[in-house]
Amino acid sequence: MDPTGKNVGEVMMQALGMAADRFSKDSTSMVQGVDYEDAILHYDWRTHRSSGPSRTMMDRSGRLYVIKVKQG
């Protein structure tokens, strides 16, 4: 979760690192669509609610990153 929406790369790499542990891989070798599926959702940290998928990164709202590791 990134409450500011400003640390996109850092938060995604942290999430991919956790997903890579499942495959015993390096996070930089993970392939989207092959090893995992991901979604970026709007997130309001005050109410702990999401209003759905993020359409743009420029709306100044928080982000919730969801990664689903595929069976390998």
C-alpha positions as CSV (number, residue, x, y, z in Angstrom):
1,M,0.0,0.0,0.0
2,D,1.3,3.5,-0.9
3,P,-0.8,6.2,0.8
4,T,0.6,9.0,-1.3
5,G,0.7,7.4,-4.7
6,K,4.3,8.8,-5.1
7,N,6.4,5.7,-4.6
8,V,5.1,3.6,-7.4
9,G,8.3,1.9,-8.4
10,E,9.5,1.3,-4.8
11,V,6.3,-0.3,-3.7
12,M,5.9,-2.5,-6.8
13,M,9.5,-3.8,-6.4
14,Q,8.8,-4.6,-2.8
15,A,5.6,-6.5,-3.8
16,L,7.4,-8.3,-6.6
17,G,10.2,-9.3,-4.2
18,M,7.6,-10.9,-1.9
19,A,6.1,-12.7,-5.0
20,A,9.6,-13.8,-6.2
21,D,10.3,-15.5,-2.9
22,R,7.5,-18.0,-3.8
23,F,9.4,-19.0,-7.0
24,S,12.9,-18.7,-5.4
25,K,13.6,-16.2,-8.2
26,D,15.1,-12.7,-8.3
27,S,12.3,-10.0,-8.5
28,T,13.9,-8.6,-11.7
29,S,13.4,-11.9,-13.5
30,M,9.6,-12.1,-12.8
31,V,7.5,-11.7,-15.9
32,Q,4.1,-10.1,-15.7
33,G,1.5,-12.4,-17.2
34,V,3.7,-15.5,-16.9
35,D,4.8,-15.5,-13.2
36,Y,2.2,-13.1,-11.8
37,E,-0.9,-10.9,-12.5
38,D,-1.1,-7.5,-10.9
39,A,-3.6,-4.7,-10.3
40,I,-3.3,-1.1,-9.1
41,L,-6.3,0.1,-7.2
42,H,-7.2,3.6,-5.8
43,Y,-7.0,3.5,-2.0
44,D,-8.2,5.8,0.7
45,W,-6.1,5.1,3.7
46,R,-8.4,7.1,6.0
47,T,-11.4,4.9,5.3
48,H,-9.5,1.8,4.2
49,R,-11.6,1.5,1.0
50,S,-10.8,1.2,-2.6
51,S,-12.8,2.8,-5.4
52,G,-11.5,0.3,-8.0
53,P,-8.8,0.2,-10.6
54,S,-6.5,3.2,-11.0
55,R,-6.9,4.8,-14.4
56,T,-4.1,7.3,-14.1
57,M,-1.2,7.9,-11.8
58,M,-1.7,11.7,-11.7
59,D,-4.8,11.9,-9.5
60,R,-2.9,12.3,-6.1
61,S,-4.7,9.4,-4.4
62,G,-3.2,6.4,-2.6
63,R,-2.5,3.1,-4.3
64,L,-3.1,-0.4,-3.3
65,Y,-1.0,-2.9,-5.2
66,V,-2.3,-6.5,-5.6
67,I,-0.1,-9.2,-7.0
68,K,-1.4,-12.8,-7.6
69,V,1.4,-15.3,-8.1
70,K,0.6,-17.9,-10.7
71,Q,1.2,-21.5,-10.1
72,G,4.5,-22.6,-11.5
